[in-house]
């Protein structure tokens, strides 16, 4: 029997940079409970970026870097010679979140998903000591990729140890900036120029090193990119076990790549619920996914996952439950 699962992308509302540690801890606990209640078949580790810069996608990446130090500047995260207090706080916050996650998933069994920023988005959102993006320096971006790969491997192994009931551990690699990196669209520090494009072979090699590290630790790497020009072929060629896409942003060629991935037995996260959709109903999600199957001439299989197109950090609590509930009910309908 075909069984399609449902999950969330990662980010959720909650928390405040001015709130106490206890208040932010309660906000994270509530987010985990919402995930477990609405997505019991494939829960994910929530991210609450509103709490602090250390809780954002880039902040999480900085927290797991192995052998590279960073600090927080007004312009964002910057690599440094020595670890700054903000990097240490980010690591501490991540550790507390994992403690809570482990506690609330005690006795739980089934597939599980965690998220981490990918190497190219991290290079596009982190600065060098002199102030420009890591993306601008070939050696620095390689060092950053290796530090991320080693740190992510340790993180995946840690999650495996904490949640022993996880039968499959999906590791979502977030790469929203990858199309801009490939296309030379990442702004320089001045804002007046653009960084040179990274050639596909180098981009593929960086992704492959991260994917290999995830696999060594017992995870299954799936790339999420909700940009309209997601490079599905490059991601698959680098060794990803699957890809998560926003169905709204795909053109005919991209749908062909999705069909190829489905036929190859890879995981496909169907971003069937737009974060800006004014109303969310299970029937609308089911109809949308059914149309996709009909258009591709394929049948649904148990490697498919229904999800929102992007994170839900900008939504309110009511909408979060509606979106996640619609994803769960639509998956059950198949």
C-alpha positions as CSV (number, residue, x, y, z in Angstrom):
1,X,0.0,0.0,0.0
2,X,1.3,3.4,-0.9
3,X,1.8,5.7,2.0
4,X,2.7,9.3,1.4
5,X,4.0,11.3,4.4
6,X,3.7,14.9,5.4
7,X,6.2,17.2,7.1
8,X,7.1,20.8,7.6
9,X,10.0,22.7,6.1
10,X,11.5,23.9,9.4
11,X,11.0,27.5,10.6
12,X,8.0,28.4,12.7
13,X,6.8,31.5,14.6
14,X,7.6,32.0,18.3
15,X,10.1,33.6,20.6
16,X,11.5,37.0,21.0
17,X,15.1,38.3,21.2
18,X,14.1,40.4,24.3
19,X,12.3,37.5,26.0
20,X,13.9,35.5,28.8
21,X,15.7,32.2,28.2
22,X,12.8,30.4,30.0
23,X,10.2,32.1,27.8
24,X,12.0,31.3,24.6
25,X,12.5,27.7,25.8
26,X,8.7,27.4,26.4
27,X,8.1,28.8,22.9
28,X,10.4,26.1,21.4
29,X,8.7,23.3,23.5
30,X,5.3,24.4,22.2
31,X,6.6,24.4,18.6
32,X,7.8,20.8,19.1
33,X,4.4,19.8,20.5
34,X,2.6,21.4,17.5
35,X,4.9,19.4,15.1
36,X,4.3,16.1,16.9
37,X,0.6,16.8,17.0
38,X,0.1,17.8,13.4
39,X,2.9,15.7,11.7
40,X,3.1,12.5,13.7
41,X,4.4,10.4,10.8
42,X,7.3,12.6,9.9
43,X,8.0,15.3,12.5
44,X,10.8,17.8,12.1
45,X,13.1,19.7,14.4
46,X,11.5,23.2,14.5
47,X,13.5,26.4,14.0
48,X,12.3,29.6,15.7
49,X,14.5,32.3,14.0
50,X,12.6,35.2,15.8
51,X,14.4,34.3,19.0
52,X,17.9,35.5,18.0
53,X,20.5,35.7,15.2
54,X,21.8,32.4,16.6
55,X,18.5,30.7,15.9
56,X,18.3,31.7,12.2
57,X,19.3,29.4,9.3
58,X,22.8,31.0,9.1
59,X,23.1,31.1,12.9
60,X,22.4,27.3,13.1
61,X,25.1,26.7,10.5
62,X,27.6,28.9,12.4
63,X,26.8,26.9,15.5
64,X,27.8,23.5,14.1
65,X,31.0,24.7,12.3
66,X,33.9,22.4,13.2
67,X,37.2,24.3,13.4
68,X,36.0,27.7,12.2
69,X,35.3,30.6,14.6
70,X,32.8,33.4,14.0
71,X,31.2,36.4,15.6
72,X,28.2,38.5,15.0
73,X,28.5,42.0,13.5
74,X,25.8,44.6,12.6
75,X,26.0,43.3,9.0
76,X,25.7,39.6,10.1
77,X,27.9,36.6,10.9
78,X,31.6,37.0,10.2
79,X,34.5,34.5,10.3
80,X,37.1,35.4,12.9
81,X,40.3,34.0,14.5
82,X,38.6,33.2,17.7
83,X,35.0,32.2,18.6
84,X,32.9,35.1,19.7
85,X,30.3,35.1,22.4
86,X,27.5,35.1,19.9
87,X,28.7,31.8,18.3
88,X,29.0,30.3,21.8
89,X,25.5,31.4,22.6
90,X,24.2,30.0,19.3
91,X,25.8,26.6,20.2
92,X,24.3,26.7,23.7
93,X,20.9,27.5,22.3
94,X,21.1,24.7,19.8
95,X,22.1,22.3,22.5
96,X,19.1,23.3,24.7
97,X,16.8,22.9,21.8
98,X,18.1,19.4,21.2
99,X,17.7,18.6,24.9
100,X,14.0,19.6,24.7
101,X,13.6,17.7,21.4
102,X,15.1,14.6,22.9
103,X,12.9,14.8,26.0
104,X,9.6,15.3,24.0
105,X,10.4,12.5,21.6
106,X,11.2,10.0,24.3
107,X,9.7,6.6,23.3
108,X,8.8,7.9,19.8
109,X,9.6,5.7,16.7
110,X,9.5,6.4,13.0
111,X,11.2,8.6,10.4
112,X,12.5,12.0,11.5
113,X,13.7,15.2,9.8
114,X,16.2,17.8,10.8
115,X,17.4,20.8,8.8
116,X,20.7,22.6,8.2
117,X,21.8,25.4,5.9
118,X,23.8,24.2,2.9
119,X,27.4,25.2,2.1
120,X,26.6,27.7,-0.7
121,X,23.9,29.6,1.1
122,X,26.1,29.7,4.2
123,X,29.0,31.1,2.1
124,X,26.6,33.7,0.6
125,X,25.4,34.8,4.0
126,X,28.6,34.8,6.0
127,X,31.4,37.4,5.8
128,X,35.2,37.1,5.7
129,X,37.2,38.9,8.4
130,X,37.9,41.7,6.0
131,X,34.2,42.2,5.4
132,X,33.1,40.6,2.0
133,X,31.2,37.4,1.6
134,X,33.0,34.0,2.1
135,X,31.6,33.4,-1.4
136,X,34.2,35.8,-2.8
137,X,37.2,33.7,-1.7
138,X,37.8,30.2,-3.3
139,X,39.9,28.9,-0.4
140,X,37.6,30.3,2.3
141,X,34.5,28.8,0.8
142,X,36.2,25.4,0.6
143,X,37.2,25.7,4.3
144,X,33.7,26.7,5.2
145,X,32.2,23.7,3.4
146,X,34.6,21.3,5.1
147,X,33.9,22.8,8.5
148,X,30.2,22.6,7.9
149,X,30.5,19.0,6.7
150,X,32.4,17.9,9.8
151,X,30.1,19.7,12.1
152,X,27.0,18.5,10.4
153,X,28.2,14.9,10.6
154,X,28.7,15.3,14.4
155,X,25.2,16.8,14.7
156,X,23.5,14.0,12.7
157,X,25.3,11.4,14.9
158,X,24.2,13.3,18.0
159,X,20.5,13.3,16.8
160,X,20.8,9.6,16.1
161,X,22.0,9.0,19.7
162,X,19.4,11.2,21.2
163,X,16.4,9.9,19.3
164,X,17.1,6.2,19.0
165,X,13.6,5.5,17.7
166,X,14.3,7.3,14.4
167,X,14.1,4.7,11.8
168,X,15.1,7.0,8.9
169,X,16.8,10.4,9.6
170,X,16.2,12.8,6.8
171,X,18.6,15.7,6.8
172,X,17.2,18.7,4.8
173,X,20.0,20.8,3.4
174,X,18.5,24.3,2.9
175,X,20.0,26.0,-0.2
176,X,17.7,29.0,-1.0
177,X,20.7,31.0,-2.4
178,X,22.1,28.2,-4.7
179,X,20.5,29.5,-7.9
180,X,21.9,33.0,-7.2
181,X,25.3,31.6,-6.4
182,X,25.3,29.7,-9.7
183,X,24.0,32.7,-11.6
184,X,26.2,35.4,-10.2
185,X,23.3,37.1,-8.4
186,X,24.7,37.4,-4.8
187,X,25.3,41.1,-4.0
188,X,28.7,42.3,-2.9
189,X,29.2,44.0,0.5
190,X,28.7,47.4,-1.2
191,X,25.5,46.4,-2.8
192,X,26.7,47.8,-6.1
193,X,28.1,44.7,-7.6
194,X,27.6,40.9,-7.7
195,X,29.9,38.1,-6.9
196,X,31.1,36.0,-9.7
197,X,29.1,32.9,-10.4
198,X,30.4,29.6,-9.0
199,X,30.8,27.0,-11.8
200,X,28.6,23.9,-11.5
201,X,31.4,21.4,-11.0
202,X,32.6,23.3,-7.9
203,X,29.1,23.8,-6.6
204,X,28.5,20.1,-7.1
205,X,31.7,19.1,-5.3
206,X,30.8,21.3,-2.3
207,X,27.4,19.7,-2.0
208,X,28.8,16.2,-2.5
209,X,31.2,16.7,0.5
210,X,28.3,17.7,2.7
211,X,26.1,14.9,1.5
212,X,28.8,12.3,2.1
213,X,29.3,13.6,5.6
214,X,25.6,13.3,6.3
215,X,25.5,9.7,5.0
216,X,28.6,8.7,7.1
217,X,26.7,9.7,10.2
218,X,23.6,7.8,9.3
219,X,21.4,10.5,7.6
220,X,19.7,10.8,4.2
221,X,20.4,14.2,2.6
222,X,17.5,16.0,0.9
223,X,18.0,19.5,-0.6
224,X,15.4,22.2,-0.2
225,X,15.3,25.2,-2.5
226,X,12.1,27.1,-3.0
227,X,13.6,29.4,-5.7
228,X,11.9,29.1,-9.1
229,X,15.1,28.0,-10.8
230,X,16.1,25.3,-8.4
231,X,19.0,23.3,-10.1
232,X,17.4,19.9,-9.6
233,X,19.8,18.1,-12.0
234,X,22.9,19.5,-10.3
235,X,21.6,18.6,-6.9
236,X,20.8,15.0,-7.9
237,X,24.1,14.7,-9.7
238,X,25.9,15.7,-6.5
239,X,24.3,12.7,-4.7
240,X,21.3,14.1,-2.9
241,X,18.8,11.4,-1.9
242,X,16.0,13.8,-2.8
243,X,14.8,17.3,-3.4
244,X,12.2,19.6,-1.9
245,X,10.6,22.1,-4.3
246,X,7.9,24.7,-4.4
247,X,5.4,23.5,-7.0
248,X,4.4,27.1,-7.7
249,X,7.8,28.0,-9.0
250,X,8.5,25.1,-11.4
251,X,8.5,25.5,-15.2
252,X,8.0,22.6,-17.7
253,X,11.7,21.7,-17.7
254,X,11.8,21.5,-13.9
255,X,8.7,19.3,-13.8
256,X,10.6,16.9,-16.2
257,X,13.4,16.8,-13.7
258,X,11.0,16.1,-10.9
259,X,9.5,13.2,-12.9
260,X,13.0,11.8,-13.5
261,X,13.7,11.9,-9.8
262,X,10.4,10.2,-9.0
263,X,11.1,7.4,-11.5
264,X,14.6,7.0,-10.1
265,X,13.0,6.2,-6.7
266,X,14.4,9.4,-5.0
267,X,12.6,11.3,-2.3
268,X,10.5,14.3,-3.5
269,X,9.1,16.8,-1.1
270,X,6.2,18.4,-2.9
271,X,5.8,22.0,-1.7
272,X,2.1,22.0,-2.3
273,X,1.0,24.7,0.1
274,X,2.2,28.3,-0.5
275,X,3.1,30.2,2.6
276,X,1.1,33.2,1.2
277,X,-2.0,31.3,0.2
278,X,-5.0,33.2,1.7
279,X,-6.8,30.0,2.5
280,X,-5.6,26.4,3.1
281,X,-7.9,23.4,2.6
282,X,-7.1,19.8,2.5
283,X,-9.3,19.4,-0.7
284,X,-7.2,22.1,-2.5
285,X,-3.9,20.4,-1.6
286,X,-5.2,17.0,-2.7
287,X,-6.4,18.4,-6.0
288,X,-3.1,20.1,-6.6
289,X,-1.0,17.0,-6.0
290,X,-3.4,14.8,-8.0
291,X,-3.1,17.2,-11.0
292,X,0.7,16.9,-10.7
293,X,0.6,13.1,-10.8
294,X,-1.8,13.3,-13.8
295,X,0.5,15.8,-15.6
296,X,3.6,13.7,-15.0
297,X,1.8,10.5,-15.9
298,X,3.0,8.8,-12.7
299,X,1.5,7.1,-9.7
300,X,2.1,8.3,-6.1
301,X,4.7,6.3,-4.2
302,X,5.9,6.1,-0.6
303,X,9.1,8.2,-1.4
304,X,6.9,11.3,-1.8
305,X,6.3,13.8,1.0
306,X,3.7,16.6,1.1
307,X,4.9,19.8,2.7
308,X,4.5,23.6,2.7
309,X,6.6,25.3,0.0
310,X,8.8,27.2,2.5
311,X,9.1,27.8,6.2
312,X,6.4,29.3,8.4
313,X,8.3,31.8,10.5
314,X,6.1,34.6,9.3
315,X,2.8,32.9,10.0
316,X,0.7,33.0,13.1
317,X,0.0,30.0,15.3
318,X,-3.5,29.4,13.8
319,X,-2.2,29.4,10.3
320,X,0.7,27.1,11.2
321,X,-1.7,24.5,12.5
322,X,-3.9,24.9,9.4
323,X,-1.0,24.4,7.0
324,X,0.5,21.5,8.8
325,X,-2.9,19.9,9.3
326,X,-3.8,20.2,5.6
327,X,-0.5,18.6,4.6
328,X,-1.1,15.7,7.0
329,X,-4.7,15.2,5.9
330,X,-3.8,15.5,2.2
331,X,-1.1,12.8,2.6
332,X,-3.5,10.5,4.3
333,X,-6.0,11.0,1.4
334,X,-3.6,9.2,-0.9
